[in-house]
Structures are given as structure tokens and as C-alpha cells.
Amino acid sequence: MYVVSTMGSGDLGRELDLDAVIESLENEFDIESNQHSGSMVTIRLESEGPALTLYRTGTYQIRGTDSREALFEANEDLLDALRSVGVEFSEPDFEQNNAVFLEDFETNIQLETLSLHLGLENVEYEPEQFPGVIYRPPEIGTVNLIFSSGKTIISGTVQNEVAEQSSEHLRKQLSTLPT
């Protein structure tokens, strides 16, 4: 199992003039930007780098790093870039909000059988809407997206131990599937 993506958020403690910030960043760095509205913009400080979404309110989100360490490094890169173009702010509280883990059970899964086996109260399965089973293991607090290829995406936690617990729970469920 490994982390495929993380997400974190912070607050600069002040409002931002997004047009001025983006113009300053574009003059200083070779950034990609995508202004969604007057109240938010997504930038990348490097091509294929993490997505940094800034909001007019001064809050921000970082998505697309592959580890907790890379997430916090991207946060420092963003703060350094903002400081370098003269944006003043108090030291923001920044926290990791989510991680997305990928596990491959290396077996094909019959999703209809699995959804019945896991219990309809814990499962959503509508193949016309989504090509996988959405499973919320009882008492673990994660969400597993399970695909017929044998792969599962685990979200709803930032802790590797909880993701491992969710993966092991699902592995046990798969081992008891009727054939």
C-alpha cells in the first residue's frame, strides 16, 4: 500500500487581492494559474507540482503531494513564494486533512458478490453510476473504493496505521468471499 495523494489546508489570517498576488507571482516565478472566480485561484509553482488553491479570504489548500513530508514542504514553498512578492501574513496554522492510499490485492473481484457479502448497510454499489463498490468499514472510519481489478482506494484518514487496518479488514473480507 502506498500514498497516492495528500491534502492540507491553512489560513494566512488576512484577505488577499488575488489579482495582485497572481500578477506578482507571475512576474517573479514561472507559475501556472487558473482563476476560478474572483474569490479563488489555483496555481502550481512548478509544472506537474502540487495544486495550491488560494482563496480571497486568506485560506488555502494544497493537493497532490505523495507524502506528508512533501505536503509540508509544498506549504513552505508556497509561504516562501508569497513572502518573496511582499505578501505579509502571520505564521499560518497548516494541517494535513486527508491522504489517499492505494492497495492492490492482485486478484479480480466480483463486485456484486462483494457488495452483498459486506452488508448493504455499509456499501453503496450502483454500477451504472460508478464502476466500483463504495465501502465504509464499520468502526474504522475510512472509505474504500473497491474495483473489480482488485485495487482499492482508501481515504478518510491521514494515518498510515488506520489505512493499513482498513486494508487488512478488507483483505479478511475478501478471503471469506463465497466462490
C-alpha positions as CSV (number, residue, x, y, z in Angstrom):
1,M,0.0,0.0,0.0
2,Y,1.2,3.5,-0.7
3,V,0.0,7.1,-0.6
4,V,-1.0,8.5,-4.0
5,S,-2.1,11.9,-2.8
6,T,-2.4,14.2,0.2
7,M,-4.4,17.3,1.0
8,G,-3.8,20.0,3.6
9,S,-5.2,23.5,4.4
10,G,-4.1,26.6,6.1
11,D,-5.1,30.2,6.8
12,L,-2.9,33.3,6.3
13,G,-5.0,35.3,8.7
14,R,-5.8,38.0,6.2
15,E,-7.7,38.7,2.9
16,L,-5.9,38.6,-0.4
17,D,-6.2,40.6,-3.5
18,L,-5.9,37.6,-5.8
19,D,-5.3,39.5,-9.0
20,A,-2.4,41.4,-7.4
21,V,-0.9,38.3,-5.8
22,I,-1.1,36.3,-9.1
23,E,0.4,39.2,-11.1
24,S,3.3,39.4,-8.6
25,L,3.9,35.7,-8.6
26,E,3.8,35.6,-12.4
27,N,6.4,38.4,-12.6
28,E,8.7,36.5,-10.1
29,F,8.1,32.8,-11.0
30,D,7.2,30.7,-13.9
31,I,3.8,29.6,-12.5
32,E,0.7,28.1,-13.9
33,S,-2.5,29.7,-12.7
34,N,-6.2,29.1,-13.2
35,Q,-8.5,31.7,-11.7
36,H,-11.9,30.1,-11.0
37,S,-13.6,33.2,-9.9
38,G,-12.8,36.5,-8.1
39,S,-12.7,34.5,-4.8
40,M,-10.3,31.7,-5.7
41,V,-7.3,30.7,-7.8
42,T,-5.3,27.5,-8.3
43,I,-1.6,27.8,-9.0
44,R,1.3,25.5,-9.5
45,L,4.8,26.8,-8.6
46,E,6.3,24.1,-10.8
47,S,5.0,22.1,-13.7
48,E,3.3,19.0,-12.5
49,G,3.7,20.2,-8.9
50,P,1.1,20.2,-6.2
51,A,-2.1,22.3,-6.8
52,L,-2.2,25.3,-4.5
53,T,-5.6,26.9,-4.2
54,L,-5.7,30.4,-2.7
55,Y,-8.9,32.0,-1.5
56,R,-9.7,35.7,-1.2
57,T,-10.3,35.1,2.5
58,G,-6.7,34.1,3.0
59,T,-7.3,30.4,3.4
60,Y,-5.6,27.9,1.1
61,Q,-5.4,24.3,0.2
62,I,-2.6,22.1,-1.1
63,R,-3.4,19.0,-3.0
64,G,-1.4,16.4,-5.0
65,T,1.7,15.6,-3.0
66,D,2.6,11.9,-2.4
67,S,3.6,12.1,1.3
68,R,3.1,14.1,4.5
69,E,6.6,15.4,4.2
70,A,6.1,16.6,0.6
71,L,2.8,18.3,1.7
72,F,4.5,20.3,4.4
73,E,7.4,21.1,2.0
74,A,4.9,22.4,-0.5
75,N,3.4,24.5,2.2
76,E,6.8,26.1,3.0
77,D,7.4,26.7,-0.8
78,L,4.1,28.5,-1.1
79,L,4.7,30.6,2.0
80,D,8.2,31.5,0.8
81,A,6.8,32.5,-2.6
82,L,4.2,34.7,-1.1
83,R,6.7,36.4,1.2
84,S,9.1,36.9,-1.7
85,V,6.4,39.0,-3.5
86,G,5.6,41.1,-0.5
87,V,2.5,39.4,0.9
88,E,2.5,39.8,4.7
89,F,0.8,37.3,7.0
90,S,1.1,35.8,10.4
91,E,2.5,32.3,10.6
92,P,-0.4,30.2,9.4
93,D,-1.8,27.1,11.1
94,F,-1.4,24.4,8.5
95,E,-2.6,20.8,8.8
96,Q,-3.0,17.7,6.7
97,N,-6.7,17.0,6.2
98,N,-6.6,13.8,4.1
99,A,-4.5,11.2,2.4
100,V,-5.5,8.8,-0.4
101,F,-3.9,5.3,-0.2
102,L,-3.8,2.7,-2.9
103,E,-3.8,-1.1,-2.2
104,D,-3.7,-3.8,-4.9
105,F,-5.0,-7.2,-3.7
106,E,-3.8,-8.7,-7.0
107,T,-7.0,-10.6,-7.7
108,N,-10.2,-9.9,-9.7
109,I,-13.2,-9.2,-7.5
110,Q,-16.8,-9.9,-8.3
111,L,-18.3,-6.6,-7.1
112,E,-21.9,-7.8,-6.9
113,T,-20.9,-10.7,-4.6
114,L,-18.7,-8.5,-2.6
115,S,-21.3,-5.9,-2.0
116,L,-23.8,-8.5,-0.7
117,H,-21.0,-10.1,1.5
118,L,-20.0,-6.8,3.1
119,G,-23.6,-5.9,4.1
120,L,-25.8,-3.4,2.3
121,E,-25.8,-1.1,5.3
122,N,-22.0,-0.5,4.7
123,V,-22.0,-0.5,0.9
124,E,-23.0,1.6,-2.0
125,Y,-22.9,-0.1,-5.3
126,E,-24.6,1.3,-8.4
127,P,-22.6,0.1,-11.4
128,E,-24.5,2.4,-13.7
129,Q,-23.2,5.4,-11.7
130,F,-19.7,4.3,-10.6
131,P,-17.6,1.3,-11.6
132,G,-16.7,0.3,-8.0
133,V,-18.1,-0.6,-4.6
134,I,-18.0,2.2,-2.0
135,Y,-17.4,0.5,1.3
136,R,-17.3,2.1,4.8
137,P,-15.8,-0.5,7.1
138,P,-17.7,-0.4,10.4
139,E,-15.8,1.2,13.3
140,I,-12.7,2.1,11.2
141,G,-13.9,5.5,9.8
142,T,-12.4,5.1,6.3
143,V,-13.9,4.9,2.8
144,N,-12.8,2.2,0.4
145,L,-13.4,2.4,-3.3
146,I,-13.1,-1.2,-4.5
147,F,-12.7,-2.1,-8.1
148,S,-13.1,-5.4,-10.0
149,S,-9.3,-5.2,-10.9
150,G,-8.5,-5.9,-7.2
151,K,-7.5,-2.4,-6.4
152,T,-8.9,-0.3,-3.6
153,I,-8.5,3.4,-2.8
154,I,-8.6,4.2,0.9
155,S,-9.5,7.7,2.1
156,G,-10.8,9.3,5.2
157,T,-7.7,9.2,7.3
158,V,-4.2,10.7,7.3
159,Q,-2.7,7.9,9.4
160,N,-0.9,5.0,7.7
161,E,-1.9,2.7,10.6
162,V,-5.6,3.3,10.1
163,A,-5.3,2.8,6.3
164,E,-3.5,-0.5,7.0
165,Q,-6.2,-1.5,9.4
166,S,-8.8,-0.8,6.7
167,S,-6.8,-2.7,4.1
168,E,-6.4,-5.7,6.4
169,H,-10.1,-5.7,7.2
170,L,-11.0,-5.7,3.5
171,R,-8.4,-8.5,2.9
172,K,-10.1,-10.6,5.5
173,Q,-13.5,-10.0,4.0
174,L,-12.1,-10.9,0.5
175,S,-10.7,-14.2,1.9
176,T,-14.1,-15.2,3.2
177,L,-16.0,-14.4,0.0
178,P,-18.1,-17.3,-1.3
179,T,-16.8,-18.6,-4.6
